[in-house]
Structure formats: structure tokens, C-alpha cells
């Protein structure tokens, strides 16, 4: 897997110590190394993506781009800005910090074709949980079969049959009944046993639904032997929105224990799936670099080079790829008695039944920011921001401090690409559909 930065030849002689020609071979070798390491990293988007999405190359900030679009097109309704540059930058950072782990994008996070096509072009694989997601990847990605893991431990029989028809061989399980079902429907499948790690460090815990505890591993391994299935490795998921790098350390140690136990049953595992839970921005704690600092050396310590390792990043790629701009279409000000704090209610044109379903489904707390700069000394007021529907549950942000805004003003929300549009509905007749596509270049 390609990385972006190669170390300089060491030591490089200084110009004041040798003649310049003596440096030439070392510099040429360095340039060649850089080219080899970066050959799979595109400097620009493929022409078909550029044309299909009318991508605009920009050198300004996303907020300045939003302002320019509002002004140029006299926009009055909410819209997204999708930044291909951010997506590519995240991919490059993944390769640089966790070079051994192949990213298999979690399609459920955001199945936007622009994300899938770009990641496929970069060389990523895909974590699919259903027949529909496998079909979506097939439609967009050439040679998709080898780059998909059917990572749903409890699958509908029709979806297993579909995977067999499509040649998607890798799939997970965590119980005896699933093993028997797969053996009956797809005996050639390459199976990955999902174990149960400690997911107490995460916002969204999966352990109540998926994962085999260590107590049942012997039963599963023996059943796999009896059924003569092709068991190739182990998977785990520490939970979505993980807030402790220790969770990955402990899960990798647990996976190594499972590898060792499997060997006593005659299995020589060659595959490890370390799941997801990776944050989409580096201001999250722990940041992705902090997680990689734990995972990367431990992988090499515990698992030999012939073991293929993948991960299932979703929000890591999708979250900061999309920014949402919304308009304030209505407002209310609470009457206040003398000495009481003023409170303002704002109503915007997207809400929890649309992009902000992430509040319910993903435990997120979106933060509104005024698009246009305000006076630093301007007073701030305790404010609630509601979505456009008639449902009182349609509350986007509660008791946030904002300057006093007017109808027609704009709010924007960063990091709105993960678990937002994927589950949006058109309840009450409202839905955000328009998206502008940009390619912002990152260093």
C-alpha cells in the first residue's frame, strides 16, 4: 500500500562539504523512491468524476466557497459542499500512519457514489452489510468481488445466496447457527469469526448484538472443523465513536489469543479485520494518529507479515468530507422579565428527519456556526435551533450560545458526512438534496 512520504537518504552530504555532482545520485534515488511510493496516489481526480459531478477546483476555504455560491446563485435553501480533496487527504493519511491495514470503507456510513467511486479509484475495499450494498458497490466498482467483506454476522439467507452469485467470498459470523446456514447456502465462503472485545469505550456499542465471547470460541472452532468450512481469520469492532486507544490495544491482544487457540484446532489464520471506530477529525480524542500509534507497532509485534489486515473505517472518511449550509427561515424570542437572560429560538431548513438524524442514530451533537463573521464583542444568547418540521422532537442544537441572528441568515455545520444523508427521510415534505462538489488541495 502506498504512502506519501519517504525518508530522506541518510545521511545526505551537505553542499558545503562536497561538490554538487556528488549529491546527484542520492537525490535521484530519493526522487525515484518518492515516485514509487506515491504512484497510486492521484494528484487530481479522474476525468469521469470531474465531469460527472461538475467538480470545482478551489483554493479558498469551504466557508468562503459557501458564501460565493450563495451570492452567485442567490441561494435561499440548505445545501451541502462535498470536498473530494478532504477524502483523498484522509486516504493518504491512513496509508501513511497505518500502512499495513487495508481500508475497507463501511458503506452504511454514507453510500454516496462519489465516495465509493473515489475510494475505489484510490484502491480501497468495502465493508458491506446487505445485498443492496453489495449491488451498489458492484455497480460502481470494477472487480469488486475481491474487495468486499460481507461484514454482517447475522445475515438473511437471500443475501448469502446473493453474495455467492456475485463471488463475494469473505463474510463474518459469530454463532453456530450462522455457521450452519452459511455451510448450507455457500459452502465455499471464506469465513471470519467476529469476536467480542470490550466496547465500553465507545458511543455506539455493538457487543449487545454481535461478537463471540471467549467462552464460546472452542464450540465455534470445533463446529467449523466438523462442518469443514474455510475459516480464514478473526474480526472485531471496538464500537463506533471510540474514545480510547486502549480499546484497540486490548482487542488486538484478544485477537492474538483467538489466533493461537484456532491453531490448536488445525487452523492457520491468514486474515484479521480490526473493524472501525476511527474518528473523522483529529480534534477528536483519541485522534486517528494516536490510535495508529498504538495499532501499527502492535500489529507487527503480534501478527506475522503473511497475515492480511483490513479495517472498516466509515466516519473516518465520510465525516469531514461534507459541510452543510442552512438558512434561518424563522425565529422566536422569548419575552424576558427584567434581569432574565434573553433566549432565542431559530428554525432552519434541515432537521433530525433529514441530515441531523445523526443526533438520534449516531449520538452526535452538531455545532452550528454563523456563516458570516460577527463582531467579537457582540453579545451571545442562549439559543435553540430547530429543524423545519412540525415535530417538537426536531431539535438540532439545544442551548447553544449564538449572536442574535435574523431570518435569512445562514448557519453552517462541519463534519456532516457520516450517518447523515444515509438515513435522511422526506418526512413532512422536507429534504436537503442539493450538493456542490469541490476539490480543495491539502498539503
C-alpha positions as CSV (number, residue, x, y, z in Angstrom):
1,X,0.0,0.0,0.0
2,X,1.3,3.4,-1.0
3,X,2.5,6.1,1.4
4,X,3.1,9.7,0.7
5,X,6.4,10.5,2.5
6,X,9.6,8.7,2.1
7,X,12.6,9.3,4.5
8,X,15.5,11.2,3.0
9,X,18.6,9.1,2.2
10,X,20.6,9.1,5.3
11,X,23.0,10.7,5.7
12,X,22.8,13.3,2.9
13,X,26.0,15.2,2.5
14,X,25.9,19.0,2.8
15,X,26.6,21.3,-0.1
16,X,29.4,23.0,1.8
17,X,31.1,19.6,2.3
18,X,31.1,18.1,-1.2
19,X,30.8,19.1,-4.7
20,X,27.2,19.4,-6.0
21,X,27.6,16.5,-8.5
22,X,28.3,14.1,-5.6
23,X,24.7,14.8,-4.4
24,X,23.1,13.9,-7.7
25,X,22.9,10.1,-7.3
26,X,21.4,10.4,-3.8
27,X,18.9,12.9,-4.9
28,X,17.9,10.9,-8.0
29,X,17.4,7.8,-5.7
30,X,15.2,9.9,-3.4
31,X,13.0,11.2,-6.2
32,X,12.6,7.7,-7.6
33,X,11.6,6.4,-4.2
34,X,9.1,9.2,-3.9
35,X,7.6,8.3,-7.3
36,X,7.4,4.6,-6.5
37,X,5.7,5.3,-3.1
38,X,3.3,7.8,-4.5
39,X,2.4,6.1,-7.8
40,X,-1.0,5.0,-6.6
41,X,-1.9,8.4,-5.1
42,X,-3.6,10.6,-7.7
43,X,-2.6,14.3,-8.0
44,X,-6.0,15.0,-9.5
45,X,-9.4,13.4,-9.8
46,X,-10.2,11.1,-12.7
47,X,-11.8,12.9,-15.6
48,X,-15.1,10.9,-15.3
49,X,-15.5,12.0,-11.7
50,X,-14.6,15.6,-12.5
51,X,-17.3,15.7,-15.3
52,X,-20.0,13.6,-13.6
53,X,-20.0,15.8,-10.5
54,X,-19.0,19.2,-12.1
55,X,-16.2,19.4,-9.6
56,X,-14.7,22.9,-9.0
57,X,-11.1,23.1,-8.0
58,X,-10.8,25.7,-5.2
59,X,-8.0,27.4,-3.3
60,X,-10.3,29.2,-0.8
61,X,-11.9,27.8,2.4
62,X,-15.1,25.9,2.3
63,X,-16.9,28.7,4.2
64,X,-15.7,31.2,1.6
65,X,-16.9,28.9,-1.2
66,X,-20.3,28.7,0.5
67,X,-20.5,32.5,0.7
68,X,-19.6,32.7,-3.0
69,X,-22.3,30.2,-4.0
70,X,-25.0,32.0,-2.0
71,X,-24.0,35.3,-3.7
72,X,-23.6,34.0,-7.2
73,X,-26.7,31.8,-7.4
74,X,-28.9,33.8,-4.9
75,X,-29.4,30.6,-2.8
76,X,-32.1,30.5,-0.2
77,X,-32.3,26.8,0.8
78,X,-29.9,24.4,2.5
79,X,-27.2,22.7,0.6
80,X,-24.1,20.5,1.0
81,X,-20.5,21.1,-0.1
82,X,-18.7,17.8,-0.8
83,X,-14.9,18.1,-0.7
84,X,-13.0,15.4,-2.7
85,X,-9.7,16.9,-1.5
86,X,-10.6,16.1,2.1
87,X,-11.5,12.5,1.1
88,X,-8.2,12.0,-0.7
89,X,-6.3,13.6,2.2
90,X,-7.8,11.2,4.7
91,X,-6.9,8.2,2.4
92,X,-3.3,9.4,2.2
93,X,-3.1,9.9,6.0
94,X,-4.4,6.4,6.6
95,X,-1.8,4.9,4.2
96,X,0.9,6.9,5.9
97,X,0.0,6.1,9.5
98,X,-1.4,2.5,9.2
99,X,0.3,1.2,6.1
100,X,-0.3,-2.4,6.9
101,X,-4.1,-2.0,7.3
102,X,-6.1,-2.0,4.1
103,X,-9.1,0.3,4.4
104,X,-12.5,-1.3,3.6
105,X,-14.9,1.6,3.7
106,X,-18.1,0.9,5.7
107,X,-20.7,1.7,3.0
108,X,-23.5,2.1,5.6
109,X,-21.9,5.3,6.8
110,X,-22.5,7.2,3.6
111,X,-23.2,5.3,0.4
112,X,-22.8,8.4,-1.8
113,X,-21.5,7.2,-5.2
114,X,-18.9,9.9,-5.2
115,X,-17.3,8.5,-2.1
116,X,-17.4,4.9,-3.3
117,X,-16.0,5.7,-6.7
118,X,-13.2,7.9,-5.4
119,X,-12.2,5.4,-2.7
120,X,-12.3,2.5,-5.3
121,X,-10.0,4.6,-7.5
122,X,-7.6,5.0,-4.6
123,X,-7.6,1.3,-4.0
124,X,-9.9,0.9,-1.0
125,X,-12.1,-2.1,-0.4
126,X,-15.7,-2.1,1.0
127,X,-17.4,-3.4,4.1
128,X,-21.0,-4.3,3.0
129,X,-23.8,-5.4,5.3
130,X,-26.5,-6.3,2.8
131,X,-27.4,-7.4,-0.7
132,X,-28.2,-3.8,-1.6
133,X,-24.8,-2.5,-0.5
134,X,-23.0,-5.3,-2.4
135,X,-25.1,-4.4,-5.5
136,X,-24.2,-0.7,-5.1
137,X,-20.5,-1.5,-5.0
138,X,-20.8,-3.8,-8.0
139,X,-22.5,-1.1,-10.0
140,X,-19.7,1.4,-9.3
141,X,-16.5,-0.7,-8.9
142,X,-14.8,-3.0,-11.4
143,X,-13.5,-6.2,-9.9
144,X,-15.5,-5.6,-6.7
145,X,-15.7,-9.2,-5.6
146,X,-12.2,-9.4,-4.0
147,X,-12.6,-6.0,-2.4
148,X,-15.7,-6.7,-0.3
149,X,-16.2,-8.3,3.1
150,X,-19.8,-9.1,3.9
151,X,-19.4,-8.0,7.5
152,X,-22.8,-8.7,8.9
153,X,-22.5,-11.6,11.4
154,X,-26.2,-12.5,11.1
155,X,-27.3,-12.5,7.5
156,X,-30.6,-13.1,5.7
157,X,-30.4,-16.3,3.6
158,X,-31.2,-14.5,0.4
159,X,-28.3,-12.1,1.0
160,X,-25.9,-15.0,1.4
161,X,-27.1,-16.5,-1.8
162,X,-26.6,-13.1,-3.5
163,X,-23.0,-13.0,-2.2
164,X,-22.4,-16.4,-3.7
165,X,-23.8,-15.3,-7.0
166,X,-21.6,-12.2,-7.0
167,X,-18.5,-14.1,-6.0
168,X,-18.2,-12.2,-2.6
169,X,-16.5,-14.9,-0.6
170,X,-15.4,-13.2,2.7
171,X,-18.1,-13.0,5.3
172,X,-18.3,-12.8,9.1
173,X,-20.2,-15.0,11.7
174,X,-20.3,-15.2,15.5
175,X,-22.5,-18.2,16.3
176,X,-23.1,-21.8,15.4
177,X,-26.4,-21.3,13.7
178,X,-24.8,-18.8,11.3
179,X,-22.0,-21.3,10.5
180,X,-24.5,-24.0,9.6
181,X,-26.6,-21.6,7.5
182,X,-23.5,-20.5,5.5
183,X,-22.3,-24.1,5.1
184,X,-25.7,-25.0,3.6
185,X,-26.0,-21.9,1.3
186,X,-22.4,-21.0,0.4
187,X,-20.0,-23.8,1.4
188,X,-17.1,-22.2,-0.4
189,X,-17.3,-19.0,1.6
190,X,-14.2,-17.7,3.4
191,X,-15.3,-17.2,6.9
192,X,-14.1,-14.7,9.5
193,X,-15.1,-15.2,13.1
194,X,-16.2,-12.0,14.9
195,X,-15.1,-11.9,18.5
196,X,-16.4,-9.8,21.3
197,X,-14.0,-7.1,22.5
198,X,-14.5,-4.6,25.3
199,X,-16.6,-1.8,23.6
200,X,-17.3,0.2,26.8
201,X,-15.1,2.9,25.4
202,X,-17.4,3.8,22.6
203,X,-20.5,5.9,22.0
204,X,-22.2,3.2,19.9
205,X,-21.7,-0.3,21.4
206,X,-22.2,-3.4,19.2
207,X,-21.5,-6.0,21.9
208,X,-25.1,-6.4,22.8
209,X,-25.9,-7.6,19.3
210,X,-22.7,-9.1,17.7
211,X,-19.5,-10.8,18.7
212,X,-18.5,-14.2,20.2
213,X,-17.2,-14.2,23.7
214,X,-14.1,-16.2,24.5
215,X,-16.1,-18.8,26.3
216,X,-17.8,-19.9,23.0
217,X,-14.7,-19.9,20.8
218,X,-13.9,-23.6,21.4
219,X,-17.5,-24.5,20.3
220,X,-17.3,-22.4,17.2
221,X,-13.8,-23.7,16.2
222,X,-14.9,-27.3,16.7
223,X,-18.1,-26.7,14.7
224,X,-16.0,-25.2,11.9
225,X,-13.8,-28.3,11.9
226,X,-16.9,-30.6,11.9
227,X,-18.5,-28.7,9.0
228,X,-15.2,-28.5,7.1
229,X,-15.7,-24.8,6.3
230,X,-12.9,-22.4,5.2
231,X,-12.2,-20.4,8.3
232,X,-9.5,-17.8,7.5
233,X,-9.3,-15.4,10.4
234,X,-10.8,-13.1,13.1
235,X,-12.6,-9.8,13.1
236,X,-13.6,-7.4,15.9
237,X,-15.2,-4.0,16.3
238,X,-14.5,-1.8,19.3
239,X,-17.6,0.2,18.7
240,X,-18.4,3.4,16.8
241,X,-17.1,6.7,18.1
242,X,-14.4,5.1,20.2
243,X,-12.8,7.4,22.8
244,X,-9.9,5.3,24.0
245,X,-6.9,4.0,22.1
246,X,-6.6,1.3,24.8
247,X,-9.6,-0.4,23.3
248,X,-7.6,-1.2,20.1
249,X,-4.6,-2.4,22.1
250,X,-6.8,-4.8,24.2
251,X,-8.8,-6.0,21.1
252,X,-5.6,-6.9,19.2
253,X,-4.3,-8.9,22.2
254,X,-7.6,-10.7,22.3
255,X,-7.5,-11.4,18.6
256,X,-4.0,-12.9,19.0
257,X,-5.4,-15.2,21.7
258,X,-8.1,-16.3,19.3
259,X,-5.4,-16.9,16.6
260,X,-3.4,-19.1,19.0
261,X,-6.5,-21.1,20.1
262,X,-7.5,-21.6,16.5
263,X,-4.1,-23.1,15.7
264,X,-4.8,-25.9,18.3
265,X,-7.8,-26.9,16.1
266,X,-5.7,-27.0,13.0
267,X,-6.4,-23.6,11.6
268,X,-3.6,-21.4,10.2
269,X,-5.2,-18.0,10.1
270,X,-4.1,-15.5,7.4
271,X,-6.7,-12.7,7.9
272,X,-7.5,-10.1,10.5
273,X,-10.2,-7.4,10.4
274,X,-9.8,-4.7,13.0
275,X,-13.2,-3.1,12.4
276,X,-14.0,0.6,12.7
277,X,-14.5,3.3,15.4
278,X,-11.9,5.6,13.8
279,X,-12.7,9.3,14.2
280,X,-13.2,11.6,11.2
281,X,-11.2,14.5,12.5
282,X,-8.0,14.9,14.6
283,X,-9.6,17.1,17.2
284,X,-11.4,14.0,18.5
285,X,-9.8,12.2,21.4
286,X,-8.1,10.0,20.7
287,X,-7.2,11.2,17.3
288,X,-6.5,8.9,14.4
289,X,-2.8,9.4,14.7
290,X,-3.0,8.5,18.4
291,X,-4.9,5.3,17.5
292,X,-2.4,4.5,14.7
293,X,0.5,4.9,17.1
294,X,-1.0,2.0,19.2
295,X,-2.2,-0.2,16.3
296,X,0.7,-0.1,13.8
297,X,3.6,-1.4,16.0
298,X,1.4,-3.9,17.8
299,X,0.2,-5.5,14.6
300,X,3.8,-6.2,13.6
301,X,4.6,-7.5,17.1
302,X,1.6,-9.9,17.2
303,X,0.9,-11.0,13.6
304,X,3.4,-12.2,11.1
305,X,3.7,-10.5,7.7
306,X,1.6,-13.1,5.8
307,X,-1.5,-12.1,7.8
308,X,-3.6,-9.8,5.7
309,X,-5.1,-7.0,7.8
310,X,-8.0,-4.8,6.9
311,X,-10.1,-2.1,8.8
312,X,-13.6,-0.9,8.4
313,X,-13.4,3.0,8.5
314,X,-16.6,4.8,7.9
315,X,-16.8,8.2,9.6
316,X,-13.0,8.4,9.2
317,X,-13.5,9.0,5.5
318,X,-17.0,10.5,5.3
319,X,-17.4,12.8,8.3
320,X,-15.3,15.9,7.3
321,X,-15.9,15.3,3.5
322,X,-19.3,17.2,3.7
323,X,-20.3,20.6,5.1
324,X,-23.9,21.6,5.4
325,X,-25.1,25.2,5.0
326,X,-28.6,26.0,6.3
327,X,-30.8,29.1,6.3
328,X,-32.7,30.5,9.2
329,X,-36.3,30.8,7.9
330,X,-38.0,31.7,11.2
331,X,-37.1,32.8,14.7
332,X,-38.8,33.5,18.1
333,X,-37.6,35.5,21.0
334,X,-38.8,34.6,24.5
335,X,-40.2,37.6,26.4
336,X,-38.0,38.1,29.4
337,X,-38.5,39.8,32.7
338,X,-36.0,42.4,33.8
339,X,-32.7,40.7,34.8
340,X,-33.5,37.4,33.0
341,X,-31.4,36.1,30.2
342,X,-32.7,36.5,26.7
343,X,-33.4,33.3,24.8
344,X,-33.9,32.9,21.0
345,X,-35.4,30.0,19.0
346,X,-34.2,29.6,15.4
347,X,-35.8,27.4,12.8
348,X,-33.6,26.1,9.9
349,X,-34.4,24.2,6.7
350,X,-32.9,20.9,7.6
351,X,-33.5,18.8,10.7
352,X,-33.5,15.5,12.5
353,X,-35.6,13.8,9.9
354,X,-33.1,14.8,7.3
355,X,-29.4,15.3,7.7
356,X,-29.5,15.6,11.5
357,X,-30.8,12.1,12.1
358,X,-27.2,11.5,13.2
359,X,-28.3,13.0,16.6
360,X,-30.6,10.0,17.2
361,X,-28.9,7.3,15.3
362,X,-25.2,8.2,15.9
363,X,-25.2,10.1,19.2
364,X,-23.8,13.2,17.6
365,X,-24.1,16.8,18.8
366,X,-23.8,19.1,15.7
367,X,-22.4,22.5,16.4
368,X,-24.0,25.5,14.4
369,X,-21.7,28.4,13.4
370,X,-22.8,31.7,11.8
371,X,-21.6,31.8,8.3
372,X,-20.8,35.5,8.3
373,X,-18.3,36.8,10.8
374,X,-19.7,38.8,13.7
375,X,-18.2,41.5,16.0
376,X,-16.1,39.7,18.6
377,X,-17.7,41.9,21.3
378,X,-21.3,41.2,20.1
379,X,-23.4,39.7,22.9
380,X,-24.2,35.9,22.7
381,X,-27.6,34.5,23.6
382,X,-28.8,31.1,24.8
383,X,-30.4,29.6,21.7
384,X,-32.2,26.5,20.5
385,X,-32.0,25.6,16.8
386,X,-35.0,23.6,15.4
387,X,-35.5,21.8,12.1
388,X,-38.3,22.7,9.7
389,X,-40.9,20.0,10.6
390,X,-43.9,20.3,12.9
391,X,-42.5,17.8,15.3
392,X,-41.2,19.2,18.6
393,X,-38.5,16.5,18.6
394,X,-37.0,18.1,15.6
395,X,-34.3,19.9,17.7
396,X,-30.9,20.2,16.1
397,X,-29.0,22.1,18.8
398,X,-30.1,22.9,22.4
399,X,-28.9,25.8,24.5
400,X,-26.0,26.9,22.3
401,X,-24.6,30.4,22.5
402,X,-25.1,32.4,19.3
403,X,-25.1,36.1,18.4
404,X,-28.6,37.4,17.6
405,X,-29.3,36.4,14.1
406,X,-32.1,37.3,11.6
407,X,-34.4,35.5,9.3
408,X,-32.4,34.9,6.1
409,X,-29.0,34.5,7.9
410,X,-27.0,31.3,7.4
411,X,-25.6,28.7,9.8
412,X,-23.1,26.0,8.7
413,X,-22.3,22.7,10.2
414,X,-18.9,21.0,9.7
415,X,-18.4,17.2,9.7
416,X,-21.8,16.3,8.3
417,X,-20.8,13.4,6.0
418,X,-21.2,10.4,8.4
419,X,-24.5,8.8,9.2
420,X,-26.5,11.8,7.9
421,X,-27.7,11.6,4.3
422,X,-27.5,7.8,4.6
423,X,-30.7,7.7,6.7
424,X,-32.4,11.0,5.7
425,X,-36.1,10.9,5.0
426,X,-38.6,13.3,3.4
427,X,-40.9,13.5,6.5
428,X,-43.2,16.5,6.4
429,X,-42.1,17.1,2.8
430,X,-38.6,18.4,3.7
431,X,-35.4,17.1,2.3
432,X,-31.9,18.5,1.6
433,X,-30.8,17.4,-1.9
434,X,-28.5,19.9,-3.5
435,X,-24.8,19.3,-3.3
436,X,-21.9,21.3,-4.7
437,X,-18.7,19.4,-5.4
438,X,-15.2,20.8,-4.9
439,X,-11.6,19.7,-4.8
440,X,-9.7,21.6,-2.2
441,X,-6.0,20.8,-2.3
442,X,-4.4,19.8,1.1
443,X,-0.7,19.8,1.9
